[in-house]
Amino acid sequence: MTRVSLANPDVGDPVGAEQEFTASCDQPATLTVYLDDEPVYQSEPGVQEVSHTFQSAPLGEHTVRVVAANENGSGENYWTWSVFVSTPDEVSLIDKNGTVAPEEAEE
């Protein structure tokens, strides 16, 4: 099995981001895509490439694995997909009520 799209085995995306994974093999086979050991897609028999797009994944680290199986045996490859919370580049606080900060109120 060869990783075609996303050649790097380590992938990172914010929660909510779509991600496509593509793998190929050198023999016709049935290709199955797994997310954390749960099958999410299985191809028809006799294909040599599979792509699957995940709409997102829960926060945390996940394994995306593709297994190729035919009469000659099986092979697999995987990615480690880290899904993280996106943080804004800059956070600003606006006091819309005209209140004072707690440390100023003590004076």
Legacy VTK file of the C-alpha trace (Angstrom):
# vtk DataFile Version 3.0
C-alpha trace
ASCII
DATASET POLYDATA
POINTS 107 float
0.000 0.000 0.000
1.200 3.472 -0.849
-0.053 6.762 0.577
-0.882 8.866 -2.486
-2.577 11.961 -1.157
-1.113 13.193 2.052
2.221 11.503 1.581
3.206 12.507 5.109
1.989 9.927 7.656
1.319 12.677 10.236
-1.647 14.954 9.498
-3.122 17.777 11.587
-6.403 19.670 11.142
-8.713 21.803 13.267
-12.050 20.324 14.362
-14.556 20.691 11.517
-12.004 20.561 8.680
-12.571 18.118 5.817
-9.690 15.818 4.984
-9.268 13.438 2.051
-7.024 10.379 2.251
-5.965 8.459 -0.884
-4.013 5.213 -1.074
-3.083 2.840 -3.886
-1.712 -0.653 -4.304
0.124 -2.446 -7.113
-2.466 -5.233 -7.533
-6.234 -5.295 -7.973
-7.785 -5.721 -4.524
-10.630 -4.781 -2.228
-9.596 -1.659 -0.320
-11.069 -0.850 3.090
-10.683 2.479 4.908
-10.774 2.492 8.724
-10.978 5.286 11.280
-9.700 4.104 14.659
-10.246 0.423 13.732
-13.846 1.018 12.576
-14.464 0.385 8.847
-15.887 3.493 7.165
-15.639 2.572 3.465
-15.022 -0.534 1.367
-14.340 -0.482 -2.374
-15.590 -2.905 -4.950
-13.186 -5.817 -5.598
-10.463 -5.310 -8.219
-9.516 -1.667 -7.666
-6.024 -0.281 -7.158
-6.789 3.094 -5.569
-9.228 4.399 -2.994
-10.025 7.905 -1.737
-12.182 8.768 1.218
-13.089 12.214 2.528
-13.865 12.648 6.205
-16.098 15.625 6.993
-14.202 15.926 10.281
-13.289 13.814 13.266
-13.636 14.310 17.007
-10.965 16.198 18.896
-7.890 14.054 19.501
-5.510 11.702 17.724
-6.910 9.180 15.245
-5.572 6.468 12.985
-6.745 6.339 9.368
-5.794 2.969 7.911
-6.290 1.484 4.444
-6.121 -2.283 3.986
-5.833 -3.957 0.569
-6.842 -7.617 0.370
-6.944 -10.078 -2.521
-6.217 -13.763 -3.194
-2.464 -13.077 -2.838
-2.736 -11.692 0.701
-3.113 -8.256 2.242
-1.186 -5.077 2.935
-1.903 -1.843 4.735
-0.748 1.688 5.368
-1.909 4.381 7.753
-1.888 8.031 8.770
-1.930 9.539 12.248
-4.552 12.304 12.125
-4.424 14.880 14.921
-7.619 16.900 15.209
-7.225 19.987 17.364
-9.159 23.027 18.531
-8.476 26.032 16.345
-7.510 29.150 18.287
-7.895 32.668 16.957
-4.697 34.538 16.126
-5.665 37.443 18.355
-8.210 37.695 21.132
-9.515 41.069 22.216
-11.792 41.787 25.135
-14.343 44.557 24.831
-16.143 45.939 27.862
-19.574 46.757 26.452
-21.175 47.562 29.827
-18.666 50.123 31.025
-17.836 48.038 34.079
-14.497 48.187 35.785
-11.997 45.411 36.197
-12.136 43.594 39.601
-8.792 45.019 40.698
-10.050 48.574 40.013
-13.279 47.956 41.966
-11.328 47.238 45.161
-9.864 50.742 45.273
LINES 1 108
107 0 1 2 3 4 5 6 7 8 9 10 11 12 13 14 15 16 17 18 19 20 21 22 23 24 25 26 27 28 29 30 31 32 33 34 35 36 37 38 39 40 41 42 43 44 45 46 47 48 49 50 51 52 53 54 55 56 57 58 59 60 61 62 63 64 65 66 67 68 69 70 71 72 73 74 75 76 77 78 79 80 81 82 83 84 85 86 87 88 89 90 91 92 93 94 95 96 97 98 99 100 101 102 103 104 105 106
